Amino acid sequence: MPKRSSKHTGKPKAEPSRFPWPTAVVAVAAGAAVALLLALPLWEPATSPATSSAPIGKRTVLTPSYVRGVLATAERQGWPLGGAVAPPPADRAALRERARAQVQSGALREASASYGELLAGDPWDADVLGELHTLYDRKYDGADRFALRGNFSASFLGRAERHAAAGGFELEGGRRVRVARVSERLPLFVVDGLLSDAECAQMRELHEGRVRRFSQPPLVCFQNDAFINNPQLQRHFLRPDPREDAASARQTRFCLSQRASRAVGAAAAWSFSTSVFNGEHGITDLLARRLEEHFGLTQSHARDWQLLSYEKSVAYNDHTDCTEGSSETLEGMCKSGFADRAATVLAYLADDVQGGHTEFPKLGVRVQPKKGRVALFWGFGPEQTCDSASTHRSNAVTGDAVKVVAQRWYSYCEDRFQGDERPPQVGRGIPGQGRLPHQPMVSCDYTTSAEDVTGGVPDWRSTCRWYEADPYG
């Protein structure tokens, strides 16, 4: 999928389209509050970049030279791990009948999931794609996907500032929520008490259960030219299916073959991400309602929740959530059909985490991952373009306790689709060689730190994240 800037960071950004599938498929079918909280381990001055000491045999930061070495060794040994194995095929006729019955009864969310099952088995089924497209038209009443109505920037920033000036507010039941702005340069707020211990535990269990569902090793993909254009790695990448459109085919070429993915997966460590969409689980819907009621972050502007986990030594290096380097303003992006990530929510769900701070190196701020704490920040500057001061990273976890975070992005313009709909599986590669049905994927991203040079060739470092669904779809 085409990148919108030369160095792409964070979760891959969606390109403009009315519905989340390739174009060809559509054609087929300050002050007192800060002082009060400084005595607590709320945030700390930044000191050093994210570092990690990975377990022996596992790297948390990959370079092209390391990946080349891993693949050369696996090839010499005859690819001892093999590749992922496809699950038994689903009964397509029964699934199709179920989907149509669900549409008839008005169970549109369930029907969307059934069509998703069908497309996982065959992403190129034009009839199924056409029926799903008709379902979306019915569900959204033919409305345009993007809208400028009800942009939330003023409501979010205004409410957060008022809460910070007052030191916080009371939640239902009388629980006190404390709010502080911890940076003058960037609208960055830290909120304590928005989630109870029991609510944090529910979210952790939801994430852990979803990760456990997947037994297949992931397909490993890159968003880094130093890997993609490395001549010694080219033969290990997938070949696109002729039916893929240009954008999808470009991304498929950045994914390793099944056996190469398996070899790299055995030699690398990464964070994990599972997705929860509006209406899928009560606990995430509860947090969404609180954020809308108390901070003006409206659900119609939200993307899906990402529940993230980081084990010992795992980090995620410097990145912005918004599209850095673009001269487009927020409003201009919306008018062109691109809902960039304007605001970010990070809710910390685990206690006793050593290290793992969310660090903003250009602000000199580190937020400690304390259970029940929420960090909120606005990534755009006064000129409505991505502010590099929002650059942040997840420092390496240094102890045995797993860091678990609920992350959500909000767009300036309304984009209900991204928060409501779990997208169908996109075809990746030639059937039997590319991505298997419901196979998880790993995306290895750019970092914004200085590149290394090995033998005169840039050896850019990349941190990776496991996704239950296609992060580029």
C-alpha positions in Angstrom: 0.0 0.0 0.0 1.5 3.3 -0.9 3.1 5.3 1.9 2.1 8.9 2.4 5.5 10.0 3.5 9.1 8.9 3.0 9.4 7.3 6.4 6.2 5.6 7.5 5.8 4.9 11.1 3.2 3.4 13.5 0.4 1.1 12.4 0.1 1.3 8.6 -2.2 4.2 7.5 -5.3 3.5 5.5 -5.4 4.9 2.0 -8.5 6.7 0.8 -11.3 4.5 -0.5 -15.0 4.3 0.3 -14.8 0.9 1.8 -11.6 -0.9 3.1 -10.7 -3.1 0.1 -8.5 -2.6 -3.0 -9.8 -0.4 -5.8 -10.1 -3.3 -8.2 -12.3 -5.2 -5.8 -14.7 -2.2 -5.6 -14.8 -2.1 -9.3 -15.9 -5.8 -9.2 -18.6 -5.0 -6.9 -0.4 23.5 33.2 -0.3 25.0 36.2 -1.8 23.7 39.5 -2.8 20.3 38.3 0.8 19.6 37.1 2.2 20.7 40.4 -0.2 18.5 42.3 0.7 15.4 40.3 4.5 15.8 40.0 4.9 14.2 43.4 3.5 11.0 41.9 5.3 8.7 39.4 3.2 10.2 36.7 5.8 11.2 34.2 9.5 11.7 34.2 12.1 13.7 32.3 13.4 11.7 29.3 16.9 10.3 29.7 17.7 7.7 27.1 16.3 6.1 24.0 14.5 2.8 23.9 16.9 -0.1 24.5 16.5 -3.8 24.7 18.4 -6.8 25.6 16.6 -9.6 23.8 16.6 -13.2 24.9 19.3 -15.2 23.3 18.4 -16.1 19.8 15.6 -13.5 19.6 16.1 -9.9 18.2 13.6 -7.2 19.0 15.1 -4.8 16.5 15.7 -6.2 13.0 18.2 -5.0 10.3 18.5 -6.3 6.7 21.9 -7.8 7.5 20.4 -9.8 10.5 17.4 -11.0 8.4 19.8 -12.0 5.5 21.8 -14.1 8.0 18.7 -15.8 9.4 17.4 -16.7 6.0 20.8 -17.9 4.7 21.1 -20.2 7.7 17.6 -21.6 7.2 18.2 -22.2 3.5 21.5 -24.0 4.2 19.6 -26.3 6.6 16.8 -27.0 4.1 14.2 -24.7 5.8 13.7 -27.0 8.8 10.7 -25.2 10.2 8.8 -25.3 6.9 5.9 -22.8 6.6 2.4 -22.3 8.0 -0.2 -24.9 7.2 -3.6 -23.9 5.8 -6.7 -24.8 8.0 -9.4 -27.1 6.7 -11.6 -25.4 4.1 -14.9 -24.0 5.3 -18.3 -25.1 4.0 -18.8 -22.2 1.6 -22.4 -23.0 0.7 -23.5 -23.2 4.3 -21.7 -20.0 5.1 -23.2 -18.2 2.1 -26.7 -19.4 3.2 -26.1 -18.2 6.8 -24.9 -14.8 5.6 -27.9 -14.2 3.4 -30.3 -15.3 6.2 -28.6 -12.9 8.6 -29.0 -10.0 6.1 -32.7 -10.9 5.7 -33.3 -10.9 9.5 -31.5 -7.5 9.8 -28.5 -9.0 11.7 -26.0 -7.0 9.6 -23.0 -7.2 11.9 -23.3 -11.0 12.0 -23.8 -11.1 8.3 -20.6 -9.0 7.8 -18.7 -11.5 9.9 -20.1 -14.4 7.8 -19.1 -12.7 4.6 -15.6 -12.1 6.1 -15.3 -15.9 6.7 -16.2 -16.5 3.1 -13.6 -14.0 1.9 -10.9 -15.4 4.1 -11.2 -18.6 2.1 -11.4 -16.8 -1.3 -10.7 -13.1 -1.3 -11.4 -12.9 -5.0 -15.0 -14.2 -5.0 -16.7 -11.4 -6.9 -20.3 -12.5 -6.0 -19.5 -12.5 -2.3 -17.7 -9.1 -2.6 -20.8 -7.7 -4.4 -23.2 -9.0 -1.7 -20.9 -7.5 1.1 -20.8 -4.2 -0.7 -24.6 -4.1 -0.9 -24.7 -4.9 2.8 -22.5 -1.9 3.6 -24.6 0.4 1.4 -27.7 -0.8 3.4 -26.0 -0.5 6.8 -24.7 3.0 6.1 -27.7 4.1 4.1 -25.4 5.0 1.1 -23.7 7.7 3.1 -20.3 9.0 2.2 -17.6 7.4 4.3 -15.9 10.7 5.2 -17.5 13.8 6.6 -16.3 17.0 8.1 -19.4 17.4 10.3 -18.9 17.3 14.0 -15.1 17.5 14.0 -14.0 17.1 17.6 -10.8 19.1 17.9 -12.3 22.0 19.8 -14.4 19.9 22.1 -11.5 17.5 23.0 -8.9 20.2 23.5 -11.3 22.5 25.4 -12.5 19.7 27.8 -9.1 18.3 28.5 -7.8 21.8 29.3 -10.7 22.5 31.6 -10.3 19.2 33.4 -6.5 19.8 33.8 -7.1 23.3 35.2 -9.6 21.8 37.8 -7.2 19.0 38.6 -9.8 16.4 37.4 -13.5 15.4 37.8 -15.7 12.9 39.4 -16.8 9.8 37.6 -20.1 8.0 38.1 -20.2 6.4 41.5 -18.1 9.3 42.9 -14.7 8.0 41.9 -12.2 10.9 41.5 -10.4 11.1 38.2 -7.2 13.2 38.1 -6.1 15.1 35.0 -2.9 16.9 34.3 -1.3 18.5 31.2 2.3 17.4 31.3 3.7 19.3 28.3 3.3 23.0 27.3 4.7 22.3 23.8 2.1 19.6 22.9 -1.4 19.0 24.2 -0.4 15.9 26.2 -2.6 14.9 29.2 -2.3 12.2 31.8 -5.4 10.9 33.4 -5.6 8.7 36.5 -8.6 6.8 37.7 -10.6 6.6 34.4 -10.5 2.7 34.6 -10.8 0.5 37.6 -8.6 -2.5 38.4 -11.5 -4.8 37.4 -12.0 -3.0 34.1 -8.3 -3.2 33.3 -8.4 -7.0 34.0 -11.3 -7.5 31.6 -9.4 -5.8 28.8 -6.2 -7.8 29.5 -8.2 -11.0 29.4 -9.9 -10.0 26.2 -6.5 -9.4 24.5 -4.8 -12.5 25.9 -7.8 -14.7 24.8 -7.6 -13.3 21.2 -3.9 -13.9 20.9 -4.3 -17.5 22.1 -6.8 -18.2 19.4 -4.1 -18.1 16.7 -1.8 -21.1 16.4 -0.5 -20.3 12.9 2.9 -18.6 12.6 2.5 -15.1 11.1 3.3 -13.8 7.6 6.1 -11.3 8.1 6.0 -8.0 6.1 8.2 -4.9 5.9 7.5 -1.1 5.5 11.2 -0.3 5.1 13.0 0.3 1.8 16.3 -1.1 3.2 14.5 -4.5 3.4 12.2 -4.2 0.4 14.9 -3.1 -2.0 17.7 -5.3 -0.7 18.8 -7.5 -3.7 19.7 -10.4 -1.4 16.2 -10.5 0.0 14.2 -10.1 -3.2 13.8 -13.9 -3.9 12.3 -14.4 -0.4 9.4 -12.1 -1.0 5.9 -13.2 -2.2 4.7 -12.8 -5.8 1.4 -10.9 -6.1 -1.7 -12.6 -7.5 -2.5 -11.2 -11.0 -5.9 -10.2 -9.6 -4.4 -7.8 -7.0 -4.6 -4.1 -7.8 -1.5 -2.0 -7.9 -1.7 -0.9 -4.3 -2.3 -4.4 -2.9 0.3 -6.0 -5.2 2.9 -3.4 -4.0 2.3 -4.4 -0.4 2.3 -8.1 -1.1 5.7 -7.8 -2.6 6.9 -6.6 0.8 5.9 -9.8 2.6 8.2 -12.8 3.0 7.3 -16.2 1.7 5.7 -18.7 4.2 9.0 -20.5 4.9 11.0 -17.3 5.2 8.4 -15.8 7.5 8.6 -18.9 9.7 12.4 -18.6 9.9 12.4 -14.9 10.8 9.6 -15.5 13.3 11.7 -18.0 15.2 14.5 -15.4 15.4 12.6 -12.3 16.3 10.5 -10.9 19.2 7.7 -8.3 18.8 4.7 -6.7 20.4 1.2 -8.1 19.8 -1.9 -6.2 18.6 -5.5 -7.5 18.6 -8.4 -5.3 17.4 -11.8 -4.6 19.0 -14.5 -2.7 17.0 -17.5 -0.7 18.2 -20.1 -3.0 19.6 -17.9 -6.1 19.8 -17.3 -6.0 23.6 -18.9 -4.1 26.5 -15.6 -3.1 28.2 -14.1 -1.3 25.3 -17.5 0.3 24.5 -17.6 1.5 28.2 -14.2 3.2 27.9 -15.2 4.7 24.6 -18.4 6.3 26.1 -16.3 7.8 29.0 -13.9 9.3 26.5 -16.7 10.8 24.5 -18.6 12.1 27.6 -15.7 13.6 29.4 -13.2 14.4 26.7 -15.3 14.9 23.6 -13.6 12.1 21.7 -16.6 11.0 19.6 -17.0 7.4 18.5 -17.9 8.4 14.9 -14.4 9.7 14.5 -12.7 6.7 16.1 -10.8 3.8 14.7 -10.8 0.3 16.2 -9.3 -0.4 19.6 -5.9 -2.0 19.5 -5.0 -4.0 22.5 -1.2 -4.2 22.7 1.2 -6.3 24.8 4.9 -6.1 25.2 6.9 -8.8 26.9 10.4 -8.5 28.5 12.9 -6.7 26.2 10.3 -5.7 23.6 10.0 -2.0 22.6 8.5 0.0 19.7 10.8 2.7 18.4 10.3 6.4 17.5 7.3 7.2 15.4 4.4 9.7 15.0 0.8 8.5 14.7 0.0 11.3 12.2 1.5 11.5 8.7 4.8 13.4 9.3 6.1 15.3 6.3 2.8 15.9 4.6 1.9 19.5 3.8 -1.8 18.7 3.8 -3.9 20.2 6.6 -6.4 18.1 8.6 -9.3 19.6 6.8 -7.6 19.1 3.4 -6.9 15.5 4.2 -10.6 14.9 5.0 -11.7 16.6 1.8 -9.4 14.3 -0.2 -10.8 11.2 1.6 -8.0 10.5 4.0 -8.8 10.4 7.7 -5.4 10.9 9.4 -4.8 10.0 13.0 -5.2 13.3 14.9 -5.6 12.2 18.6 -4.3 9.2 20.4 -5.5 7.4 23.5 -3.2 5.0 25.5 -4.8 3.2 28.4 -2.4 1.2 30.6 -3.9 -2.0 31.8 -1.1 -3.7 33.9 0.7 -3.0 37.1 4.3 -3.7 38.3 5.7 -3.1 34.8 9.4 -2.3 34.9 10.5 0.0 32.1 8.0 0.3 29.2 7.5 4.0 29.5 5.8 5.9 26.7 8.5 8.4 26.0 8.2 11.7 24.0 11.9 12.4 23.3 11.3 15.9 21.8 9.3 16.9 24.8 11.5 15.4 27.5 8.6 13.5 29.0 8.1 9.8 29.9 4.7 8.5 31.0 4.9 5.5 33.4 2.6 2.6 32.5 0.5 2.5 35.6 -2.6 0.4 35.7 -5.7 2.5 35.1 -3.8 5.5 33.8 -4.7 7.0 30.4 -2.5 9.2 28.2 -4.2 11.5 25.7 -2.4 13.6 23.1 -3.2 15.7 20.0 -0.6 15.1 17.2 -1.2 18.2 15.0 0.3 21.6 15.5 -1.3 25.1 15.2 -1.0 25.0 11.4 -3.1 21.7 11.3 -0.1 19.7 10.0 1.5 16.8 11.8 3.7 18.0 14.7 7.0 16.2 15.0 6.9 17.0 18.8 4.3 14.1 19.0 7.1 11.6 18.2 7.0 8.9 20.8 8.2 5.4 21.5 7.5 2.5 23.8 10.6 1.9 25.8 11.7 -1.7 26.4 10.1 -3.6 29.2 12.9 -4.6 31.6 11.1 -6.9 34.0 8.9 -10.0 33.8 5.5 -8.3 34.0 3.9 -7.9 30.6 3.0 -4.3 29.6 -0.6 -4.2 28.2 -2.1 -1.1 26.6 -5.4 -0.2 24.9 -4.7 2.2 22.1 -7.2 4.1 20.0 -6.8 6.8 17.3 -9.3 9.5 16.4 -9.6 11.3 13.1 -10.4 14.9 12.7 -13.2 14.1 10.2 -16.0 11.6 10.8 -15.1 8.1 9.6 -17.5 5.6 11.1 -16.3 2.7 8.9 -12.9 2.4 10.6 -14.3 2.0 14.0 -17.4 -0.1 13.2 -16.3 -2.6 10.5 -13.9 -5.5 10.8 -12.6 -5.5 7.2 -12.6 -8.7 5.1 -9.4 -10.5 4.3 -7.4 -9.0 1.4 -5.8 -11.4 -1.0 -2.0 -11.6 -0.5 -0.1 -13.5 -3.1 -0.9 -16.5 -5.2 -3.3 -19.0 -3.5 -1.4 -21.7 -1.8 1.7 -19.5 -1.6 0.5 -16.3 0.0 -1.4 -15.5 3.1 -3.6 -18.3 4.5 -7.1 -17.8 5.8 -7.1 -15.9 9.1 -3.3 -16.0 9.2 -1.9 -13.3 11.5 0.6 -10.8 10.0 3.7 -9.0 11.3 4.5 -5.5 10.1 8.1 -4.3 10.6 8.2 -0.5 10.4 10.6 2.3 9.9 12.1 3.8 12.9 13.0 7.5 13.0 16.4 6.9 14.6 19.7 7.2 12.7 20.4 4.5 10.2 23.3 2.0 10.6 25.6 1.3 7.6 26.9 -2.1 7.0 29.4 -2.6 4.1 28.4 0.8 2.7 24.7 -0.1 2.5 22.1 1.4 4.8 21.1 -1.1 7.4 18.0 0.6 8.8 16.6 -0.8 12.0 13.0 -1.9 12.2 10.7 -2.8 15.1 7.9 -5.2 14.4 4.3 -5.8 15.6 2.1 -8.9 15.3 -1.5 -8.2 14.1 -4.4 -10.7 14.1 -5.7 -9.1 10.9 -4.1 -7.6 7.8 -2.7 -4.2 9.0 -2.6 -3.0 5.4 -6.1 -4.0 4.4 
